[in-house]
Amino acid sequence: MEHDPMTRLLTKNIATMTELREPQKVLDRAGGEAVAIMKNSKLVGYLVPAEAIGGDEAEYATMDDVMRAIEATREQAAPVLDYLKDK
């Protein structure tokens, strides 16, 4: 299947909308990796199996994690925050 040469696919696995009529077959063929979904040779999205994401359970950030992330990016975000003050 051909795709727009300007579109960079983030996976080597490709399926058409027609093939998605049987999604389990698409997932089995991909072997646990993400699948680019194409329609009329154009990328419309990705089908990502749970095993490709890793871990069965979501991890939630604590308030300490959030505050550390804010502090770590404060200098980088400062120009944007200054710009937004009067908006």
N, C-alpha and C positions, 0 to 999 in steps of 0.2 A: 504494500500500500504506500502510495506517495503522500507526502505532506509538504506544506509550504516550506521551502528551504530557509525562510527567515525565522521559522518557529523552531526553537531548540527544545527537543523533547527531553524530559528529565528521567527517562527510563527507556530501556531497550524493548520493553513489552508494549505491543500495540493491539487494540481491539476496535472493531467498528461498532456502531450503534446496533446493527443487526446481530452481531455476536453477543451483545449484552442481553439478548432474549434468554440466554442460558448463562447467567453470571457465574455460577459455580464452575463451569467449564473454563471460563476466562480466568478465574482465580487459580484453578488447578494448573492450567498451562503456564501461568506466570511464576509458579513456584514460590509464592510468598512475597513477591516483589510488586511494586506499583505498576499499574497498566495505564498507558495513555489512551484515552477514548477519542476516536476520530469520527467525524461526520463530514461526508463530502470532501475528504482529504484535508480537513481542518481540525485542529486540536480543539476539543470542547471541554475537556476536563481529565481528571485522573481518578481511577478506582484504586484505593489503597487498602489492602487487607490489614486487619488488626495486627497480625504478626509482623508486618513491615514497620510498624510504629515502635514496636518493642515494649515489653512490659504489659502485663494484663491489667494493671491498675493505674489510674491517673495519680500523679503526684501534685499536691497542692502547695503553693508557696505560703510560707508563714509571713507574718507581718515583718519579722526580722529580715527575711529574704527580700521582701519588697523594698524595705528601707535601704538595705545594702545595695540593691540594684539602682535605686534612685541616686544614692550618694555616688556610686561608681560612674554614673553617666551625667551627673550634674553639670560638670564643666562643658561637656559636649552639647547638652541641651540648653545651656544658658542663652546663647544668641537667639534661639527660637522662642524661648520663654520671654526674653526681653522684647522681642518683636510683637508677641501676642498680648503684652500688657495693656496696650491702648486700643485693642481691637474689640 
